[in-house]
């Protein structure tokens, strides 16, 4: 089986049920051998310090967080997992172009 590049956009906080949905879908895609790209934006950046999202990064998902969103929502960035990246929207554009499917949870 050929691996696919699967992308996710999450703009919702850890308390929203979609944060759990994205985590489960991303984990299932990783388990199936696919490349997973996850971009956290808006309140989604609040997931960057959760155990679940750190676990996805440790398992091989490429996790990106909007640096501006972290600033706007007072999410500390000095202690993010080294396997996660802070970036801007140009990275999101590249993920959208590279992934099929790309799923948005806003």
C-alpha positions as CSV (number, residue, x, y, z in Angstrom):
1,X,0.0,0.0,0.0
2,X,1.3,3.5,-0.8
3,X,1.2,6.0,2.0
4,X,-0.8,9.1,1.5
5,X,-0.2,12.6,2.9
6,X,-3.1,13.4,5.1
7,X,-3.6,17.0,6.4
8,X,-5.6,18.4,9.3
9,X,-6.4,21.9,10.3
10,X,-7.6,22.4,13.9
11,X,-8.9,25.8,15.0
12,X,-10.7,24.6,18.2
13,X,-9.5,24.3,21.8
14,X,-8.8,21.0,23.7
15,X,-12.2,21.2,25.3
16,X,-14.0,20.9,21.9
17,X,-15.0,17.4,20.8
18,X,-13.3,18.1,17.4
19,X,-9.9,18.2,19.1
20,X,-10.5,14.5,20.1
21,X,-11.8,13.7,16.6
22,X,-8.7,15.1,14.9
23,X,-6.5,13.3,17.4
24,X,-8.2,10.0,16.7
25,X,-8.2,10.4,12.9
26,X,-4.5,11.4,12.9
27,X,-3.6,8.4,15.1
28,X,-5.5,6.1,12.8
29,X,-3.7,7.5,9.8
30,X,-0.3,7.1,11.4
31,X,-1.2,3.5,12.4
32,X,-2.1,2.9,8.8
33,X,1.3,4.1,7.6
34,X,0.3,7.4,6.2
35,X,2.2,10.7,6.6
36,X,0.2,13.1,8.8
37,X,0.4,16.9,8.8
38,X,-1.4,18.8,11.4
39,X,-1.7,22.6,11.6
40,X,-3.0,24.3,14.8
41,X,-4.5,27.7,14.3
42,X,-6.7,30.1,16.3
43,X,-7.8,28.4,19.5
44,X,-6.4,25.2,18.2
45,X,-2.9,26.3,19.3
46,X,-4.1,25.6,22.9
47,X,-3.7,21.9,22.0
48,X,0.1,22.2,21.5
49,X,0.9,21.4,25.2
50,X,-1.6,18.6,25.6
51,X,-0.4,15.0,26.1
52,X,-2.4,13.8,23.1
53,X,-0.9,16.2,20.6
54,X,2.6,15.8,22.0
55,X,2.0,12.1,21.5
56,X,1.1,12.5,17.9
57,X,4.3,14.4,17.3
58,X,6.3,11.7,19.1
59,X,4.6,9.1,16.9
60,X,5.7,10.8,13.7
61,X,3.0,13.4,12.9
62,X,4.3,16.7,11.7
63,X,2.7,19.1,14.0
64,X,2.8,22.9,13.3
65,X,1.3,25.7,15.3
66,X,0.6,29.2,14.2
67,X,3.1,31.5,15.9
68,X,0.7,34.5,15.7
69,X,-2.1,32.4,17.2
70,X,0.1,31.4,20.1
71,X,0.8,35.0,20.8
72,X,-2.9,36.0,20.5
73,X,-4.0,33.2,22.9
74,X,-1.1,33.6,25.3
75,X,0.1,30.1,24.6
76,X,3.7,29.8,25.8
77,X,6.1,28.7,23.1
78,X,9.4,28.4,24.9
79,X,8.5,24.9,26.1
80,X,6.9,23.3,23.1
81,X,8.0,19.8,22.2
82,X,11.0,19.9,19.9
83,X,9.2,17.7,17.4
84,X,6.6,20.5,16.9
85,X,7.2,23.7,14.9
86,X,6.0,27.2,15.1
87,X,5.3,28.8,11.8
88,X,3.1,31.1,9.7
89,X,0.4,30.6,7.2
90,X,2.7,30.0,4.3
91,X,3.3,26.5,5.8
92,X,-0.4,25.9,6.0
93,X,-0.6,26.7,2.3
94,X,2.1,24.2,1.5
95,X,0.3,21.5,3.6
96,X,-3.0,22.1,1.8
97,X,-1.3,21.8,-1.6
98,X,0.6,18.6,-0.6
99,X,-2.1,16.7,1.2
100,X,-5.0,14.7,-0.2
101,X,-7.2,14.6,1.7
102,X,-7.0,17.8,3.8
103,X,-9.6,18.0,6.5
104,X,-10.5,21.3,8.3
105,X,-12.0,21.4,11.8
106,X,-13.0,25.0,12.6
